[in-house]
Amino acid sequence: MISARRAVDLAVAGPAAILTAPVLGVLALAIKLDSRGPVLYRQVRVGLGGRQFRICKLRTMIVGAEFIGAGLAVDADDDRITRVGRWLRRYSLDELPNLWNVVSGDMAIVGPRPTVPVQVDQYTERQRGRLAVRPGLTGWAQVNGRASLLWPERIELDLWYVEHRSLRLDLRIVAETLRMVLTGHGLYHRGEGGGWIPPATDPDEPLSHAEASGRREP
């Protein structure tokens, strides 16, 4: 038997995924006309309880962007972002395919944003608490700074959400998300690496480029 929270996710994401299908079709055509490569960008993320799944987004960067320049870290003036991609990112339209991740059960409407295995592998025991709920399309960290926050700050906000989540809080997050999408606040990170600061590491063991970059997706 599904929970009330899961039922709400399905009631919202199911119709939304169907209603936005024509929009996705138009956006897919714009992406194909603008640059070479696939329409969708797929990446492995970590979800509830540490289970991995494949997230889908509309491609906003040139093919192979993760192997060029800053890797998986993305800045506001990043020249790897395509013309259409910049517009998609501005209004978070690149994340519309995430609705199908909600329908499939990998994600929820509200929850900590899913991150990549290389970051989760470096979590402290306390930080792993953010995996206690399904990752979301939006979350408490997103409406309190989004990518402009350093990763430790984002994780602490996510942990606070896990401990205090409620329907009222979720509704507040959704309302704040709509405001932030319109303003574009916090869309890009501050500094190199997407704000990712790994937990205590051996100072004599250098981080790989992927770890230093925080593996923020294109």
C-alpha positions as CSV (number, residue, x, y, z in Angstrom):
1,M,0.0,0.0,0.0
2,I,1.4,3.4,-1.0
3,S,1.8,6.2,1.5
4,A,-0.2,9.4,1.5
5,R,2.9,11.3,0.5
6,R,3.6,8.9,-2.4
7,A,0.0,9.2,-3.5
8,V,0.3,13.0,-3.6
9,D,3.5,12.7,-5.7
10,L,1.7,10.5,-8.2
11,A,-1.4,12.7,-8.3
12,V,0.8,15.7,-9.1
13,A,3.6,14.3,-11.2
14,G,1.5,11.9,-13.4
15,P,-0.8,14.6,-14.9
16,A,2.1,17.1,-15.0
17,A,4.2,14.7,-17.0
18,I,1.4,14.1,-19.5
19,L,0.4,17.8,-19.8
20,T,4.0,18.9,-20.3
21,A,4.7,16.2,-23.0
22,P,3.9,18.6,-25.9
23,V,6.2,21.2,-24.3
24,L,9.0,18.7,-24.1
25,G,8.4,17.9,-27.8
26,V,8.9,21.5,-28.7
27,L,12.0,21.9,-26.4
28,A,13.5,18.7,-27.9
29,L,13.2,20.1,-31.4
30,A,14.8,23.4,-30.3
31,I,17.7,21.4,-28.7
32,K,18.2,19.4,-31.9
33,L,18.2,22.5,-34.1
34,D,20.5,24.4,-31.8
35,S,23.4,21.8,-31.4
36,R,24.5,18.4,-32.2
37,G,23.9,15.5,-29.8
38,P,21.1,13.8,-28.0
39,V,18.1,15.6,-26.5
40,L,18.4,14.0,-23.1
41,Y,21.3,14.0,-20.6
42,R,21.3,10.9,-18.4
43,Q,23.4,10.5,-15.2
44,V,23.5,8.1,-12.3
45,R,22.3,9.6,-9.0
46,V,21.9,8.2,-5.5
47,G,18.4,8.1,-4.0
48,L,16.4,6.7,-1.1
49,G,18.6,4.5,1.1
50,G,21.6,4.8,-1.1
51,R,19.9,3.1,-4.1
52,Q,21.3,4.4,-7.4
53,F,19.0,5.4,-10.3
54,R,19.4,7.2,-13.6
55,I,18.1,10.7,-13.8
56,C,17.0,12.3,-17.1
57,K,17.3,16.0,-18.0
58,L,17.1,18.0,-21.2
59,R,20.7,18.5,-22.5
60,T,21.8,22.1,-22.0
61,M,25.5,21.8,-22.9
62,I,27.6,20.6,-25.8
63,V,28.3,16.9,-26.1
64,G,31.2,15.8,-24.0
65,A,31.1,19.0,-21.8
66,E,32.0,17.0,-18.7
67,F,35.4,16.2,-20.2
68,I,36.1,19.8,-21.2
69,G,37.2,22.8,-19.1
70,A,35.8,22.8,-15.6
71,G,34.4,19.3,-16.0
72,L,31.1,18.8,-14.2
73,A,31.2,22.2,-12.5
74,V,29.1,24.8,-14.3
75,D,29.4,28.6,-14.1
76,A,27.0,31.3,-15.2
77,D,29.2,32.4,-18.2
78,D,30.2,28.8,-19.1
79,D,30.7,28.8,-22.9
80,R,29.9,25.0,-23.0
81,I,26.2,25.9,-22.4
82,T,24.3,26.1,-25.6
83,R,22.0,29.0,-26.6
84,V,18.9,27.0,-26.0
85,G,20.5,25.4,-22.9
86,R,21.0,28.7,-21.3
87,W,17.4,29.6,-21.6
88,L,16.3,26.1,-20.4
89,R,18.5,26.5,-17.3
90,R,17.2,30.0,-16.6
91,Y,13.7,28.7,-16.1
92,S,14.7,25.1,-14.9
93,L,12.9,23.6,-17.9
94,D,15.8,21.2,-18.4
95,E,14.5,19.4,-15.3
96,L,11.0,18.6,-16.7
97,P,11.9,15.0,-17.5
98,N,12.5,14.6,-13.7
99,L,8.7,14.3,-13.5
100,W,9.0,10.8,-14.9
101,N,11.6,10.0,-12.2
102,V,8.9,10.9,-9.7
103,V,6.3,8.7,-11.5
104,S,8.7,5.8,-11.4
105,G,9.3,6.2,-7.7
106,D,12.9,7.2,-7.8
107,M,12.1,10.8,-6.8
108,A,9.5,12.8,-5.0
109,I,8.1,16.3,-5.7
110,V,9.9,17.7,-2.6
111,G,13.1,16.3,-1.0
112,P,16.9,16.8,-1.1
113,R,18.2,17.0,-4.7
114,P,19.8,13.7,-5.7
115,T,23.6,13.8,-6.1
116,V,26.2,11.6,-7.6
117,P,27.9,8.5,-6.1
118,V,31.3,10.2,-5.9
119,Q,29.9,12.7,-3.4
120,V,27.8,10.2,-1.4
121,D,30.9,8.0,-1.0
122,Q,32.5,10.8,0.9
123,Y,29.5,11.6,3.2
124,T,30.0,11.4,6.9
125,E,27.6,9.2,8.8
126,R,25.5,12.2,9.7
127,Q,25.4,13.5,6.1
128,R,24.1,10.1,5.0
129,G,20.9,11.1,6.8
130,R,19.8,13.0,3.7
131,L,19.3,9.6,2.0
132,A,16.5,8.8,4.5
133,V,13.9,10.2,2.1
134,R,13.3,10.2,-1.6
135,P,15.2,12.9,-3.4
136,G,13.1,15.7,-4.8
137,L,12.5,17.9,-7.8
138,T,13.0,20.8,-5.3
139,G,13.9,21.0,-1.7
140,W,14.6,23.1,1.4
141,A,18.2,23.8,0.2
142,Q,17.0,24.9,-3.2
143,V,14.7,27.6,-1.7
144,N,17.4,28.7,0.7
145,G,20.2,29.5,-1.7
146,R,20.2,26.7,-4.3
147,A,23.5,26.2,-6.0
148,S,25.0,29.4,-4.6
149,L,25.5,27.6,-1.3
150,L,28.5,25.5,-0.4
151,W,27.7,21.8,-0.3
152,P,28.1,21.5,3.5
153,E,25.5,24.2,3.8
154,R,23.2,22.5,1.4
155,I,23.5,19.2,3.2
156,E,22.7,20.8,6.6
157,L,19.6,22.3,5.1
158,D,18.6,18.9,3.7
159,L,19.1,17.3,7.1
160,W,16.9,19.9,8.7
161,Y,14.2,19.1,6.1
162,V,14.4,15.4,6.8
163,E,13.9,16.0,10.5
164,H,11.1,18.5,10.1
165,R,9.3,17.6,6.9
166,S,5.5,18.0,6.7
167,L,2.8,18.7,4.2
168,R,2.8,22.4,5.3
169,L,6.6,22.7,4.8
170,D,6.4,21.0,1.4
171,L,3.7,23.4,0.2
172,R,5.9,26.3,1.4
173,I,8.9,24.9,-0.6
174,V,6.8,24.5,-3.7
175,A,5.6,28.1,-3.5
176,E,9.1,29.4,-2.9
177,T,10.4,27.3,-5.8
178,L,8.0,29.0,-8.2
179,R,9.3,32.4,-7.0
180,M,12.9,31.3,-7.4
181,V,12.3,29.9,-10.9
182,L,10.9,33.3,-12.0
183,T,13.8,35.3,-10.4
184,G,16.6,32.9,-11.3
185,H,18.2,33.4,-7.8
186,G,20.9,30.9,-6.9
187,L,21.0,29.3,-10.3
188,Y,24.8,28.9,-10.4
189,H,27.3,28.0,-7.7
190,R,29.8,30.4,-6.1
191,G,33.5,29.6,-6.8
192,E,35.0,26.5,-8.5
193,G,33.7,23.1,-7.8
194,G,30.0,23.7,-7.3
195,G,30.6,24.5,-3.7
196,W,31.6,20.9,-2.9
197,I,33.9,20.5,0.1
198,P,34.6,16.8,0.9
199,P,34.6,15.7,4.5
200,A,38.0,15.3,6.3
201,T,40.5,13.9,3.8
202,D,44.2,13.0,4.0
203,P,46.0,16.3,3.2
204,D,48.8,14.3,1.6
205,E,46.3,12.6,-0.8
206,P,45.2,15.0,-3.6
207,L,41.6,14.9,-4.8
208,S,40.9,13.8,-8.3
209,H,39.5,16.4,-10.7
210,A,36.1,14.8,-10.4
211,E,36.2,15.1,-6.5
212,A,37.5,18.6,-6.6
213,S,34.8,19.7,-9.1
214,G,32.0,18.3,-6.9
215,R,30.7,16.4,-9.9
216,R,27.9,18.9,-10.5
217,E,26.1,17.8,-13.6
218,P,26.1,19.7,-16.9
